[in-house]
Amino acid sequence: MGDIGRRVAITGVGLLTGLGIGAQDTWEGLLAGASAVRPLERYDPSSLSTQLGAEVRDLRPRDFVENRRSLRTMTDHDLFNTVAAVLAVRDSGLELGDDPEGRVALFVGGNKETNDPDKWEEIALAVRRPDGTVDMKRFGEQASSSVAPLFYLEGLQAASLFYISEAFGARGANTYFSGTAEAGLTSIGRGFRAIKRAEADVAIAGGADAPLGWWNMAKLDALGAFTHRNDLGAGACRPYDRDRDGTVPGEGAAYLVLEDLDSARARDAEVYAEVTGFGSATDSGRLITPDPDGSALARATEAALGEARVPIEEIGYVAAEGSGTRAGDVSEARALRGLLGAANGVVVSSVKPAVGHLVAGAGAANAAVAALALRRGALPGTLNLEHVDPACAGLDYNPGAAREAQVTGALAVARGWEGQNVVLALRAV
């Protein structure tokens, strides 16, 4: 079982974004200053205020999902979660196939609410009246033939837990965290605790989202957090810039494999970084409008550093929320300025202009980026930042290009639209 308080290593990174399939593709894109944000192509988005997104392209599901029957019932949300988890496990070098003692844990973050809503159109059309309204009596009589047998199975929120556990025989601790940016990072924090407390020997943890379908876009578009600057294309998401007006959605996922550091070293695994602390707090602001002072983010950061037992001076990089919203960026900047006042030369950057806001996968993506930054000795830049908003000034946002730098400590930040603030602390090993 091991001792309580084990050190926790990241030995696998799985990234699926508009920049590519696999951590290396996304990382190279970030270092090159590339952006996957462009006009949406899979349907006509003209009825939406925001018509941009970072779409996953050229994904071949059968390269990652062996069970063809599972593929038939997966939504994009389930598929993205599963693919990123498979990528992370492959990257770790672990051979996972059975877990009779329940020592492989699985923690999943997502924002899935139902099955593919587009399929409701076929059902509604089958039972409509001549005037176009739905005949519910007729629907009740014909539902068994109008609704596919697996239709409701597809809508199970936590279905990703099944698909990933099926792929690796994981039988240990598990939880599905539903939410926005904080969901995926919370799942990684839970995985960290599972390894640290010897609840598990391996944890697969991360999050995904599929916000670019018309139904999900229509819902998120109405929240008012997305940019309306469709004319700017890849330049529309502008974190901390005085001319920002909102974020840009992106689809994809990020997963990490976590294990005991001593065990990782014993099998000569590549260790990207060590996870040292995790903290969370909730603010008292309104939905989509965080508390202006950023106090919840400050509390979450202090909690993560307290568990890590490191001073803020040891942090050299922050993979920030940096969504590009007016209120969100200012409150984040206020919190980080207050915390980083004693730190010298720390870089704060956002990857959302490059990969979009991955919603439930956004915080997990920040954790992956922070781990890669510690391992690879480079810090991604913040694209599209041309004129720092005076309310956000006082931090080094590394505008534009990536920067080579060897740092020993990093933070990954996630801020949910419902007021959740989550922070993960990492250090180089």
Secondary structure, 3 states (H helix, E strand, C coil): CCCCCCCEEEEEEEEEECCEECHHHHHHHHHCCCCCEEECCCCCCCCCCCCEEECCCCCCHHHCCCCHHHHHHCCHHHHHHHHHHHHHHHHHCCCCCCCCCCCEEEEEEECCCCCCCCHHHHHHHHCECCCCCECHHHHHHHHHHHCCCCHHHHCCCCHHHHHHHHHHCCCCCEEEEECCHHHHHHHHHHHHHHHHCCCCCEEEEEEEECCCCHHHHHHHHCCCCECCCHHHHHHCCCCCECCCCCECEECEEEEEEEEEHHHHHHCCCCCCEEEEEEEEEECCCECCECCCCCHHHHHHHHHHHHHHCCCHHHCCEEECCCCCCHHHHHHHHHHHHHHHCCCCCCEEECCHHHHCECHHHHHHHHHHHHHHHHHHCEECCECCCCCECHHHCCCECCECCCEECCCCEEEEEEECCCCEEEEEEEECC
